[in-house]
């Protein structure tokens, strides 16, 4: 089960994500990200992954799609709160370098 | 193959909703066998990705199709020493998918998809695909890295 709760700061959307991101739930994350970038044209979307304990390749694919959508509209996608399980999978995918990752929410929303 | 001590056998349906159930059970099993935390996560990731491939490619997203999973403790000989290992065999009755096609891109390409088989191969010590009696069979082995003495199973 995946929960995505949105908080709206000025020109920034923060998604607090909790649960597992897998084949069953990744479409929900993908949809949320694409809506923020393509429909809302949000300049910055921050994903709080502190309470995500598992991510698989379909979850990584959703993040990549979100990142591509952000680049298409000149926005930014920033991740923070990665635990070791999530970080390991991103490292295994060799895609960790393409994402903007910060240590804290303060850094992620900083001007 | 499959001569070891049967630990767990699951009869699953090709429904993505069941993946979290398998992950939880397998995580507990791997922990009980003595795998370090990071290796428990690797085993869980490999099986989750393999099941995802079966659901998406062998069964083309159709739910309610059968998948059998068996988990055995086996012993293998590596570098002249007997080593305990976890053997996982997944079987489905879907269409055969060329494993090369599952890894459809170079890792340097930044685009979604094509990572599942890479994750499986990186996480497990042995990965073997075969077609047998109209079924796809995927055998994966993860070594426990605790040398043993005695007879091979």
Interface residues (C-beta under 8 A of the other chain):
Chain A: X1 X20 X22 X23 X24 X54 X56 X57 X58 X60 X61 X62 X64 X65 X67 X68 X84 X85 X88 X89 X92 X93 X94 X95 X98
Chain B: X16 X17 X19 X20 X23 X38 X41 X44 X45 X48 X49 X52 X55 X56 X107 X108 X110 X111 X112 X113 X115 X116 X118 X119 X122 X123
